Amino acid sequence: MGGSLMKLDQHAIKKIIPHRDPMLLVTTVEGLEAGKRIVTTFYVDPAREIFQGHFPNEPVLPGVYSVECMAQAADILLLSTERYAGKIPLFLGIDKVRFLRKILPGDTLEIHAELVKERTEKSIATCSAEIYDHGELAASGEVTLAMR
């Protein structure tokens, strides 16, 4: 990422997206170029209730959480722009998702997203996203969102 990049803590993130615990999965924004690209983090807290059932003897973060991490990074990327500020982001599609390695309790993920296609007249945008765990690609995909 080049240019002037914004960093945000969770307090600032809550001013941009409507998500709240237990569904707010973005811990920090490490770099934001509004409407273009973003890098966020998510700390996979071992105390999360999901690990009691997925799986008790060998806990692993469910893939749907990875998809939600990608979507929330895209949400912040888009809702940080003037044209979408204050909107509610809704999933329209999830495409080309691949899970490449297990994500474990205690990991800190780095999520990268960038805008790849936008239909401003319908407030629809598609973002590509990648999740890195310990520097290795753990998941990737595309999320399409409608801002309502």
DSSP file (Angstrom, degrees, kcal/mol; ACC not computed):
  #  RESIDUE AA STRUCTURE BP1 BP2  ACC     N-H-->O    O-->H-N    N-H-->O    O-->H-N    TCO  KAPPA ALPHA  PHI   PSI    X-CA   Y-CA   Z-CA
    1    1 A M              0   0    0      0, 0.0     2,-0.2     0, 0.0     4,-0.1   0.000 360.0 360.0 360.0 136.0    0.0    0.0    0.0
    2    2 A G        +     0   0    0      2,-0.1     2,-0.0    31,-0.0     0, 0.0  -0.649 360.0  33.6-116.8 177.9    1.3    3.4   -0.8
    3    3 A G  S    S-     0   0    0     -2,-0.2     2,-0.7     2,-0.1    30,-0.0  -0.262 107.7 -15.7  77.9-163.4    0.1    6.9    0.0
    4    4 A S  S    S-     0   0    0     27,-0.0     2,-0.4    -2,-0.0    -2,-0.1  -0.687  70.2-167.0 -83.1 113.3   -1.5    8.1    3.2
    5    5 A L        -     0   0    0     -2,-0.7     2,-0.4    28,-0.1    28,-0.2  -0.835  10.6-140.7-108.8 140.0   -2.8    5.1    5.1
    6    6 A M  E     -A   32   0A   0     26,-1.7    26,-0.6    -2,-0.4     2,-0.4  -0.765   8.3-158.7 -96.6 139.9   -5.1    5.2    8.0
    7    7 A K  E     -     0   0A   0     -2,-0.4     2,-0.4    24,-0.2    23,-0.2  -0.944  14.4-170.5-112.9 141.7   -4.8    2.9   11.1
    8    8 A L  E     -A   29   0A   0     21,-2.1    21,-2.6    -2,-0.4     2,-0.1  -0.986  14.4-148.0-135.4 141.9   -7.9    2.3   13.2
    9    9 A D     >  -     0   0    0     -2,-0.4     4,-2.2    19,-0.2     3,-0.2  -0.409  45.3 -91.0 -93.0-179.6   -8.5    0.7   16.6
   10   10 A Q  H  > S+     0   0    0     17,-0.2     4,-2.2     1,-0.2     5,-0.1   0.831 125.2  58.5 -67.0 -31.0  -11.8   -1.1   17.4
   11   11 A H  H  > S+     0   0    0      1,-0.2     4,-0.5     2,-0.2    -1,-0.2   0.938 110.8  42.6 -60.2 -46.2  -13.4    2.0   18.8
   12   12 A A  H >4 S+     0   0    0      1,-0.2     3,-0.8     2,-0.2     4,-0.5   0.859 110.5  57.0 -68.4 -36.1  -12.9    3.8   15.4
   13   13 A I  H >X S+     0   0    0     -4,-2.2     4,-2.4     1,-0.2     3,-1.6   0.896 100.8  57.6 -60.7 -40.9  -14.0    0.6   13.5
   14   14 A K  H 3< S+     0   0    0     -4,-2.2    -1,-0.2     1,-0.3    -2,-0.2   0.699  99.4  59.4 -65.7 -18.8  -17.3    0.7   15.4
   15   15 A K  T << S+     0   0    0     -3,-0.8    -1,-0.3    -4,-0.5    -2,-0.2   0.662 113.0  38.7 -79.5 -16.3  -17.9    4.1   14.1
   16   16 A I  T <4 S+     0   0    0     -3,-1.6    70,-0.4    -4,-0.5    -2,-0.2   0.858 117.6  37.5-100.7 -47.0  -17.7    2.8   10.5
   17   17 A I     <  -     0   0    0     -4,-2.4    -1,-0.2     2,-0.1    71,-0.1  -0.790  69.0-134.4-111.9 154.2  -19.4   -0.6   10.5
   18   18 A P        +     0   0    0      0, 0.0     6,-0.1     0, 0.0    -1,-0.1   0.540  65.2 119.2 -82.2  -6.0  -22.5   -1.8   12.4
   19   19 A H        +     0   0    0      4,-0.1     2,-0.3    53,-0.1    -2,-0.1  -0.269  37.5 177.8 -64.6 144.6  -21.1   -5.1   13.7
   20   20 A R    >   -     0   0    0      5,-0.0     3,-2.1     1,-0.0     4,-0.4  -0.918  34.2 -32.1-139.3 165.0  -20.8   -5.7   17.4
   21   21 A D  T 3  S+     0   0    0      1,-0.3     4,-0.1    -2,-0.3    -1,-0.0  -0.305 121.2  25.2 -56.5 140.7  -19.6   -8.5   19.6
   22   22 A P  T 3  S+     0   0    0      0, 0.0    -1,-0.3     0, 0.0    -3,-0.0  -0.983 133.3  39.9 -90.6   6.9  -19.8  -11.4   19.2
   23   23 A M  S <  S+     0   0    0     -3,-2.1     2,-0.9     2,-0.0    -2,-0.3   0.576  84.4 101.4 -93.9  -8.7  -19.9  -10.8   15.4
   24   24 A L        +     0   0    0     -4,-0.4    45,-0.1     1,-0.2    -3,-0.0  -0.668  41.7 166.6 -76.6 110.7  -17.3   -8.0   15.2
   25   25 A L        +     0   0    0     -2,-0.9     2,-0.6    43,-0.1    -1,-0.2   0.531  41.4  96.7-105.7  -9.5  -14.2   -9.9   14.0
   26   26 A V        +     0   0    0      1,-0.2    16,-0.2    16,-0.1     3,-0.1  -0.741  44.5 179.7 -85.4 120.1  -11.9   -7.1   12.9
   27   27 A T        -     0   0    0     14,-3.3     2,-0.3    -2,-0.6   -17,-0.2   0.915  64.9  -9.2 -84.3 -48.8   -9.5   -6.3   15.8
   28   28 A T  E     - B   0  41A   0     13,-0.9    13,-2.4   -19,-0.1     2,-0.6  -0.963  55.6-128.3-144.3 160.3   -7.6   -3.4   14.1
   29   29 A V  E     -AB   8  40A   0    -21,-2.6   -21,-2.1    -2,-0.3    11,-0.3  -0.976  22.4-177.9-107.6 119.8   -7.1   -1.7   10.7
   30   30 A E  E    S+     0   0A   0      9,-2.5     2,-0.3    -2,-0.6    10,-0.2   0.709  71.2   3.4 -91.7 -22.9   -3.4   -1.6    9.9
   31   31 A G  E     - B   0  39A   0      8,-1.6     8,-2.5   -23,-0.1     2,-0.4  -0.867  64.5-177.5-164.6 129.4   -3.7    0.3    6.7
   32   32 A L  E     -AB   6  38A   0    -26,-0.6   -26,-1.7    -2,-0.3     2,-0.6  -0.988  15.9-180.0-136.9 125.2   -6.7    1.8    4.8
   33   33 A E  E >>  - B   0  37A   0      4,-3.0     3,-2.8    -2,-0.4     4,-1.7  -0.899  47.3-119.7-116.5  95.1   -6.9    3.6    1.5
   34   34 A A  T 34 S+     0   0    0     -2,-0.6    44,-0.1     1,-0.3    43,-0.1   0.002  88.5   1.3 -47.0 127.7  -10.7    4.3    1.6
   35   35 A G  T 34 S+     0   0    0     42,-1.8    -1,-0.3     1,-0.1    43,-0.1   0.430 130.6  60.4  77.0  -0.8  -12.5    2.7   -1.4
   36   36 A K  T <4 S-     0   0    0     -3,-2.8    79,-2.0     1,-0.3     2,-0.3   0.713 108.2 -21.5-120.2 -61.6   -9.3    1.1   -2.7
   37   37 A R  E  <  -BC  33 114A   0     -4,-1.7    -4,-3.0    77,-0.2    -1,-0.3  -0.988  49.5-169.9-156.2 160.5   -7.6   -1.4   -0.3
   38   38 A I  E     -BC  32 113A   0     75,-2.4    75,-2.2    -2,-0.3     2,-0.4  -0.990  13.4-154.5-151.2 151.7   -7.3   -2.3    3.3
   39   39 A V  E     +BC  31 112A   0     -8,-2.5    -9,-2.5    -2,-0.3    -8,-1.6  -0.989  26.4 170.4-128.5 123.0   -5.3   -4.5    5.7
   40   40 A T  E     -BC  29 111A   0     71,-2.8    71,-2.8    -2,-0.4     2,-0.3  -0.764  20.7-138.2-122.8 170.1   -7.1   -5.6    8.9
   41   41 A T  E     -BC  28 110A   0    -13,-2.4   -14,-3.3    -2,-0.2   -13,-0.9  -0.928   7.9-165.9-126.3 157.0   -6.3   -8.0   11.8
   42   42 A F  E     - C   0 109A   0     67,-1.6    67,-2.9    -2,-0.3     2,-0.6  -0.942  13.1-148.1-140.9 118.8   -8.4  -10.5   13.7
   43   43 A Y  E     - C   0 108A   0     -2,-0.4     2,-1.5    65,-0.2    65,-0.2  -0.784  15.4-140.5 -85.9 121.7   -7.1  -12.0   16.9
   44   44 A V        -     0   0    0     63,-3.2    62,-3.9    -2,-0.6    63,-0.2  -0.647  21.7-150.5 -85.7  87.0   -8.6  -15.6   17.2
   45   45 A D    >   -     0   0    0     -2,-1.5     3,-2.1    60,-0.2    63,-0.0  -0.406   9.5-145.4 -64.8 121.7   -9.3  -15.5   20.9
   46   46 A P  T 3  S+     0   0    0      0, 0.0    -1,-0.2     0, 0.0     5,-0.1   0.712  96.7  67.1 -60.5 -19.0   -9.1  -19.1   22.3
   47   47 A A  T 3  S+     0   0    0      3,-0.0     5,-0.1     4,-0.0    -2,-0.1   0.534  70.3 124.8 -80.0  -5.8  -11.9  -18.1   24.7
   48   48 A R    X   -     0   0    0     -3,-2.1     3,-1.6     1,-0.2     4,-0.2  -0.314  66.7-131.5 -58.2 134.2  -14.5  -17.8   21.8
   49   49 A E  G >  S+     0   0    0      1,-0.3     3,-2.1     2,-0.2     4,-0.4   0.774  98.5  74.9 -58.7 -29.7  -17.4  -20.1   22.6
   50   50 A I  G >> S+     0   0    0      1,-0.3     3,-1.3     2,-0.2     4,-1.2   0.799  85.5  64.6 -56.2 -30.5  -17.3  -21.6   19.0
   51   51 A F  G <4 S+     0   0    0     -3,-1.6    -1,-0.3     1,-0.3    -2,-0.2   0.641  85.4  72.8 -73.1 -12.5  -14.2  -23.7   20.0
   52   52 A Q  G <4 S+     0   0    0     -3,-2.1    -1,-0.3    -4,-0.2    -2,-0.2   0.781 116.3  20.3 -67.9 -25.4  -16.3  -25.6   22.6
   53   53 A G  T <4 S+     0   0    0     -3,-1.3     2,-0.3    -4,-0.4    -2,-0.2   0.481 108.1  80.2-121.0  -4.9  -18.0  -27.4   19.7
   54   54 A H  S  < S-     0   0    0     -4,-1.2     6,-1.8     1,-0.3    -1,-0.2  -0.658 128.7 -32.7-134.2  78.7  -15.6  -26.9   16.7
   55   55 A F    >   -     0   0    0      4,-0.4     3,-0.9    -2,-0.3    -1,-0.3   0.710  63.1-162.2-119.6 140.7  -13.9  -29.2   17.7
   56   56 A P  T 3  S+     0   0    0      0, 0.0    -3,-0.1     0, 0.0    -2,-0.1   0.821  97.8  32.4 -53.3 -39.6  -13.5  -29.8   21.5
   57   57 A N  T 3  S+     0   0    0      1,-0.2    -5,-0.0    -5,-0.0    -3,-0.0   0.599 136.3  23.9 -95.4 -11.1  -10.3  -31.9   21.2
   58   58 A E  S <  S-     0   0    0     -3,-0.9    -1,-0.2    -7,-0.1     0, 0.0  -0.497  83.9-157.5-150.5  73.1   -8.8  -30.2   18.2
   59   59 A P        +     0   0    0      0, 0.0    -4,-0.4     0, 0.0     2,-0.3  -0.249  17.7 169.4 -63.9 138.3  -10.2  -26.6   17.9
   60   60 A V        -     0   0    0     -6,-1.8    44,-0.2    44,-0.1    -2,-0.1  -0.991  40.4-104.6-145.4 142.9  -10.1  -24.9   14.5
   61   61 A L        -     0   0    0     42,-3.3    42,-0.4    -2,-0.3     5,-0.1  -0.525  44.4-113.6 -68.7 127.1  -11.7  -21.7   13.4
   62   62 A P    >>  -     0   0    0      0, 0.0     3,-1.4     0, 0.0     4,-1.0  -0.303  18.9-121.3 -61.4 145.3  -14.7  -22.5   11.2
   63   63 A G  H 3> S+     0   0    0      1,-0.3     4,-2.1     2,-0.2     3,-0.2   0.808 110.2  65.3 -57.4 -32.2  -14.4  -21.5    7.5
   64   64 A V  H 3> S+     0   0    0      1,-0.2     4,-2.2     2,-0.2    -1,-0.3   0.815  97.3  56.1 -64.1 -27.6  -17.5  -19.3    7.7
   65   65 A Y  H <> S+     0   0    0     -3,-1.4     4,-2.4     2,-0.2    -1,-0.2   0.882 104.7  52.5 -68.6 -37.5  -15.5  -17.1   10.2
   66   66 A S  H  X S+     0   0    0     -4,-1.0     4,-2.1     2,-0.2    -2,-0.2   0.930 110.2  47.9 -60.9 -45.1  -12.8  -16.7    7.6
   67   67 A V  H  X S+     0   0    0     -4,-2.1     4,-2.4     1,-0.2    -2,-0.2   0.911 111.3  50.5 -62.2 -42.2  -15.4  -15.6    5.0
   68   68 A E  H  X S+     0   0    0     -4,-2.2     4,-2.7     2,-0.2    -1,-0.2   0.878 107.3  54.2 -65.2 -37.1  -16.9  -13.2    7.6
   69   69 A C  H  X S+     0   0    0     -4,-2.4     4,-2.0     2,-0.2    -1,-0.2   0.923 110.0  47.5 -60.0 -44.0  -13.4  -11.7    8.3
   70   70 A M  H  X S+     0   0    0     -4,-2.1     4,-2.1     1,-0.2    -2,-0.2   0.918 112.8  49.0 -62.9 -43.4  -13.1  -11.1    4.5
   71   71 A A  H  X S+     0   0    0     -4,-2.4     4,-2.7     1,-0.2    -2,-0.2   0.906 110.0  50.3 -64.5 -42.0  -16.5   -9.5    4.4
   72   72 A Q  H  X S+     0   0    0     -4,-2.7     4,-2.3     2,-0.2    -1,-0.2   0.875 108.8  51.6 -67.7 -35.8  -15.9   -7.2    7.4
   73   73 A A  H  X S+     0   0    0     -4,-2.0     4,-2.3     2,-0.2    -1,-0.2   0.934 112.9  46.3 -61.4 -44.6  -12.6   -6.0    5.9
   74   74 A A  H  X S+     0   0    0     -4,-2.1     4,-2.4     2,-0.2     5,-0.3   0.884 108.9  56.4 -64.2 -38.8  -14.5   -5.2    2.7
   75   75 A D  H  X S+     0   0    0     -4,-2.7     4,-3.5     2,-0.2     5,-0.2   0.944 110.0  43.8 -56.9 -49.8  -17.3   -3.5    4.7
   76   76 A I  H  X S+     0   0    0     -4,-2.3     4,-1.4     1,-0.2    -1,-0.2   0.916 111.4  54.9 -63.5 -43.1  -14.8   -1.1    6.4
   77   77 A L  H  < S+     0   0    0     -4,-2.3   -42,-1.8    -5,-0.2    -1,-0.2   0.910 118.9  33.0 -54.8 -45.5  -13.1   -0.5    3.0
   78   78 A L  H >< S+     0   0    0     -4,-2.4     3,-1.8     1,-0.2     6,-0.4   0.906 116.3  52.5 -82.0 -44.2  -16.4    0.5    1.4
   79   79 A L  H 3< S+     0   0    0     -4,-3.5     7,-0.3     1,-0.3    -1,-0.2   0.622  96.8  70.0 -72.3 -10.8  -18.2    2.2    4.3
   80   80 A S  T 3< S+     0   0    0     -4,-1.4    -1,-0.3    -5,-0.2     2,-0.2   0.533  86.0  87.9 -80.3  -5.7  -15.2    4.4    5.0
   81   81 A T  S X> S-     0   0    0     -3,-1.8     4,-1.3     1,-0.1     3,-0.7  -0.605  87.3-122.1 -90.0 155.1  -16.0    6.2    1.7
   82   82 A E  T 34 S+     0   0    0      1,-0.2     3,-0.3    -2,-0.2    -1,-0.1   0.874 108.7  59.6 -61.6 -38.0  -18.4    9.1    1.6
   83   83 A R  T 34 S+     0   0    0      1,-0.2    -1,-0.2    -5,-0.1    -4,-0.1   0.754 118.4  27.6 -67.8 -23.6  -20.7    7.4   -0.9
   84   84 A Y  T X4 S+     0   0    0     -3,-0.7     3,-2.2    -6,-0.4    -1,-0.2   0.450  84.3 134.3-116.0  -2.4  -21.4    4.4    1.4
   85   85 A A  T 3< S+     0   0    0     -4,-1.3    -5,-0.1     1,-0.3     3,-0.1  -0.208  77.5  13.6 -53.3 132.7  -20.9    6.0    4.9
   86   86 A G  T 3  S+     0   0    0    -70,-0.4    -1,-0.3     1,-0.3     2,-0.1   0.404  97.3 127.2  83.5  -2.2  -23.7    5.0    7.3
   87   87 A K    <   -     0   0    0     -3,-2.2    -1,-0.3    -8,-0.1    -3,-0.1  -0.360  62.9-117.2 -81.8 165.9  -25.1    2.2    5.1
   88   88 A I        -     0   0    0     -3,-0.1    60,-2.5    -2,-0.1     2,-0.4  -0.930  27.6-137.8-102.6 121.5  -25.7   -1.4    6.1
   89   89 A P  E     -D  147   0A   0      0, 0.0     2,-0.4     0, 0.0    58,-0.2  -0.670  22.7-172.5 -83.3 129.0  -23.5   -3.9    4.2
   90   90 A L  E     -D  146   0A   0     56,-2.6    56,-2.7    -2,-0.4     2,-0.2  -0.965  26.6-112.5-123.1 137.6  -25.4   -7.0    3.0
   91   91 A F  E     +D  145   0A   0     -2,-0.4    54,-0.2    54,-0.2     3,-0.1  -0.450  35.2 167.5 -63.9 131.8  -23.9  -10.1    1.4
   92   92 A L  E     -     0   0A   0     52,-3.3     2,-0.3     1,-0.4    53,-0.2   0.593  67.3  -8.3-109.7 -29.3  -24.9  -10.6   -2.2
   93   93 A G  E     -D  144   0A   0     51,-1.6    51,-2.8     2,-0.0    -1,-0.4  -0.985  44.3-154.2-167.2 154.9  -22.4  -13.3   -3.1
   94   94 A I  E     +D  143   0A   0     -2,-0.3     2,-0.3    49,-0.2    49,-0.2  -0.980  31.1 175.7-134.1 118.3  -19.3  -15.2   -2.0
   95   95 A D  E     +D  142   0A   0     47,-2.6    47,-2.7    -2,-0.4    -2,-0.0  -0.888  50.4   8.2-129.5 155.7  -17.2  -16.6   -4.8
   96   96 A K  E    S+     0   0A   0     -2,-0.3     2,-0.3    45,-0.2    -1,-0.1   0.761  73.9 172.5  53.6  33.1  -13.9  -18.4   -5.4
   97   97 A V  E     -     0   0A   0     44,-0.1     2,-0.4    -3,-0.1    44,-0.2  -0.571   6.6-179.7 -78.1 133.4  -13.4  -19.1   -1.7
   98   98 A R  E     -D  140   0A   0     42,-2.4    42,-1.9    -2,-0.3     2,-0.6  -0.999  19.3-153.3-133.7 135.7  -10.5  -21.4   -0.9
   99   99 A F  E     +D  139   0A   0     -2,-0.4    40,-0.3    40,-0.2     3,-0.1  -0.951  18.7 171.7-108.9 119.9   -9.3  -22.6    2.5
  100  100 A L        +     0   0    0     38,-3.3     2,-0.3    -2,-0.6    39,-0.2   0.638  59.3   8.9-109.0 -18.5   -5.6  -23.4    2.4
  101  101 A R  S    S-     0   0    0     37,-1.3    -1,-0.3    35,-0.1     2,-0.1  -0.986  81.2 -89.6-159.1 156.0   -4.6  -24.0    6.0
  102  102 A K        -     0   0    0     -2,-0.3     2,-0.5    -3,-0.1   -42,-0.0  -0.393  30.9-146.0 -66.7 141.4   -6.1  -24.4    9.5
  103  103 A I        -     0   0    0    -42,-0.4   -42,-3.3    -2,-0.1     3,-0.0  -0.965  23.4-161.0-109.4 125.2   -6.6  -21.3   11.5
  104  104 A L    >   -     0   0    0     -2,-0.5     3,-2.1   -44,-0.2   -60,-0.2  -0.672  27.6 -85.2-111.0 156.9   -6.2  -22.1   15.2
  105  105 A P  T 3  S+     0   0    0      0, 0.0   -60,-0.2     0, 0.0    -1,-0.1  -0.335 116.0  31.0 -55.5 138.0   -7.1  -20.4   18.5
  106  106 A G  T 3  S+     0   0    0    -62,-3.9   -61,-0.1     1,-0.4     2,-0.1   0.221  89.6 127.8  94.9 -14.0   -4.5  -17.8   19.4
  107  107 A D    <   -     0   0    0     -3,-2.1   -63,-3.2   -63,-0.2     2,-0.5  -0.402  51.4-144.8 -71.0 151.6   -3.6  -17.0   15.8
  108  108 A T  E     -C   43   0A   0    -65,-0.2    26,-0.6    -3,-0.1   -65,-0.2  -0.981  19.9-153.7-115.7 117.3   -3.7  -13.4   14.7
  109  109 A L  E     -CE  42 133A   0    -67,-2.9   -67,-1.6    -2,-0.5     2,-0.5  -0.587   8.3-148.5 -91.0 150.0   -4.8  -13.1   11.1
  110  110 A E  E     -CE  41 132A   0     22,-2.4    22,-3.0    -2,-0.2     2,-0.5  -0.984  16.5-162.5-117.3 120.5   -4.0  -10.4    8.6
  111  111 A I  E     -CE  40 131A   0    -71,-2.8   -71,-2.8    -2,-0.5     2,-0.4  -0.905   4.5-168.1-110.7 124.9   -6.8   -9.8    6.1
  112  112 A H  E     +CE  39 130A   0     18,-3.0    18,-2.4    -2,-0.5     2,-0.3  -0.918  11.7 171.8-109.9 134.8   -6.2   -7.9    2.9
  113  113 A A  E     -CE  38 129A   0    -75,-2.2   -75,-2.4    -2,-0.4     2,-0.3  -0.996   7.4-179.0-141.0 147.9   -9.0   -6.7    0.7
  114  114 A E  E     -CE  37 128A   0     14,-2.1    14,-2.3    -2,-0.3     2,-0.3  -0.998  34.0-106.6-146.5 147.2   -9.3   -4.5   -2.4
  115  115 A L  E     + E   0 127A   0    -79,-2.0    12,-0.2    -2,-0.3     3,-0.1  -0.531  38.6 165.8 -70.7 128.5  -12.1   -3.2   -4.5
  116  116 A V  E     +     0   0A   0     10,-2.8     2,-0.3     1,-0.4    11,-0.2   0.628  64.5  13.0-116.4 -23.5  -12.2   -5.0   -7.9
  117  117 A K  E     - E   0 126A   0      9,-1.7     9,-3.1     2,-0.0    -1,-0.4  -0.977  61.3-177.1-156.3 140.2  -15.7   -4.1   -9.3
  118  118 A E  E     - E   0 125A   0     -2,-0.3     2,-0.5     7,-0.2     7,-0.2  -0.998  19.4-168.3-144.9 137.9  -18.3   -1.5   -8.4
  119  119 A R  E >>> - E   0 124A   0      5,-3.4     5,-1.7    -2,-0.4     3,-1.6  -0.811  15.3-179.6-119.2  86.0  -21.8   -0.6   -9.7
  120  120 A T  G >45S+     0   0    0     -2,-0.5     3,-0.7     1,-0.3    -1,-0.1   0.807  75.6  64.4 -61.9 -31.5  -22.3    2.7   -7.9
  121  121 A E  G 345S+     0   0    0      1,-0.3    -1,-0.3    -3,-0.1    -2,-0.0   0.767 116.4  30.4 -64.7 -23.0  -25.8    3.2   -9.4
  122  122 A K  G <45S-     0   0    0     -3,-1.6    -1,-0.3     2,-0.2    -2,-0.2   0.332 108.7-120.9-112.8   4.2  -26.9    0.1   -7.4
  123  123 A S  T <<5 +     0   0    0     -3,-0.7    24,-2.7    -4,-0.6     2,-0.4   0.915  65.2 141.3  54.2  47.8  -24.5    0.4   -4.5
  124  124 A I  E   < +EF 119 146A   0     -5,-1.7    -5,-3.4    22,-0.2     2,-0.3  -0.971  24.1 174.4-121.6 133.5  -23.0   -3.0   -5.2
  125  125 A A  E     -EF 118 145A   0     20,-2.4    20,-3.1    -2,-0.4     2,-0.4  -0.996  19.5-151.2-140.7 145.5  -19.3   -3.7   -4.9
  126  126 A T  E     -EF 117 144A   0     -9,-3.1   -10,-2.8    -2,-0.3    -9,-1.7  -0.961  16.1-172.2-115.8 133.0  -17.1   -6.8   -5.2
  127  127 A C  E     -EF 115 143A   0     16,-2.7    16,-2.5    -2,-0.4     2,-0.3  -0.967  17.6-138.8-124.0 139.0  -13.8   -7.1   -3.2
  128  128 A S  E     -EF 114 142A   0    -14,-2.3   -14,-2.1    -2,-0.4     2,-0.3  -0.717  28.8-171.9 -89.2 149.9  -11.1   -9.7   -3.5
  129  129 A A  E     -EF 113 141A   0     12,-2.7    12,-2.1    -2,-0.3     2,-0.4  -0.995  16.6-169.4-146.2 148.9   -9.7  -10.7   -0.1
  130  130 A E  E     -EF 112 140A   0    -18,-2.4   -18,-3.0    -2,-0.3     2,-0.5  -0.995  11.2-150.3-137.0 142.6   -6.9  -12.8    1.3
  131  131 A I  E     -EF 111 139A   0      8,-3.1     7,-3.6    -2,-0.4     8,-1.4  -0.960  11.6-162.8-115.3 128.8   -6.2  -14.0    4.8
  132  132 A Y  E     -EF 110 137A   0    -22,-3.0   -22,-2.4    -2,-0.5     2,-0.5  -0.913   5.6-170.0-112.5 138.1   -2.7  -14.6    6.0
  133  133 A D  E >  S-EF 109 136A   0      3,-2.9     3,-1.7    -2,-0.4   -24,-0.1  -0.982  80.5 -15.4-127.8 116.9   -1.7  -16.6    9.1
  134  134 A H  T 3  S-     0   0    0    -26,-0.6    -1,-0.1    -2,-0.5     3,-0.1   0.870 130.0 -54.7  54.7  38.2    1.9  -16.4   10.3
  135  135 A G  T 3  S+     0   0    0      1,-0.2     2,-0.4   -25,-0.0    -1,-0.3   0.395 117.0 111.1  80.9  -3.5    2.7  -14.9    6.8
  136  136 A E  E <  S- F   0 133A   0     -3,-1.7    -3,-2.9     1,-0.0     2,-0.3  -0.846  78.3-105.3-107.5 142.0    1.2  -17.8    4.9
  137  137 A L  E     + F   0 132A   0     -2,-0.4    -5,-0.3    -5,-0.2     3,-0.1  -0.472  42.0 169.9 -64.1 122.8   -2.0  -17.6    2.8
  138  138 A A  E     -     0   0A   0     -7,-3.6   -38,-3.3     1,-0.4   -37,-1.3   0.713  61.6  -4.6-106.9 -30.6   -4.7  -19.3    4.8
  139  139 A A  E     -DF  99 131A   0     -8,-1.4    -8,-3.1   -40,-0.3    -1,-0.4  -0.984  57.7-176.6-160.8 155.5   -7.9  -18.4    2.8
  140  140 A S  E     +DF  98 130A   0    -42,-1.9   -42,-2.4    -2,-0.3     2,-0.3  -0.979  17.9 126.9-151.8 161.4   -8.9  -16.3   -0.2
  141  141 A G  E     - F   0 129A   0    -12,-2.1   -12,-2.7    -2,-0.3     2,-0.4  -0.982  46.4 -92.7 172.4-176.5  -12.1  -15.3   -2.0
  142  142 A E  E     -DF  95 128A   0    -47,-2.7   -47,-2.6    -2,-0.3     2,-0.4  -0.983  27.4-163.5-125.0 137.5  -14.3  -12.6   -3.4
  143  143 A V  E     -DF  94 127A   0    -16,-2.5   -16,-2.7    -2,-0.4     2,-0.5  -0.979   4.5-157.1-121.8 134.6  -17.2  -11.0   -1.6
  144  144 A T  E     -DF  93 126A   0    -51,-2.8   -52,-3.3    -2,-0.4   -51,-1.6  -0.945  17.9-172.3-111.3 129.0  -20.0   -9.0   -3.3
  145  145 A L  E     -DF  91 125A   0    -20,-3.1   -20,-2.4    -2,-0.5     2,-0.5  -0.895  18.9-151.1-124.2 147.7  -21.8   -6.6   -1.0
  146  146 A A  E     -DF  90 124A   0    -56,-2.7   -56,-2.6    -2,-0.3     2,-0.6  -0.975  16.3-143.9-113.5 132.4  -24.9   -4.3   -1.4
  147  147 A M  E      D   89   0A   0    -24,-2.7   -60,-0.0    -2,-0.5    -2,-0.0  -0.866 360.0 360.0 -98.5 118.6  -25.0   -1.2    0.7
  148  148 A R              0   0    0    -60,-2.5    -1,-0.1    -2,-0.6   -61,-0.0   0.361 360.0 360.0-124.4 360.0  -28.5   -0.4    1.9
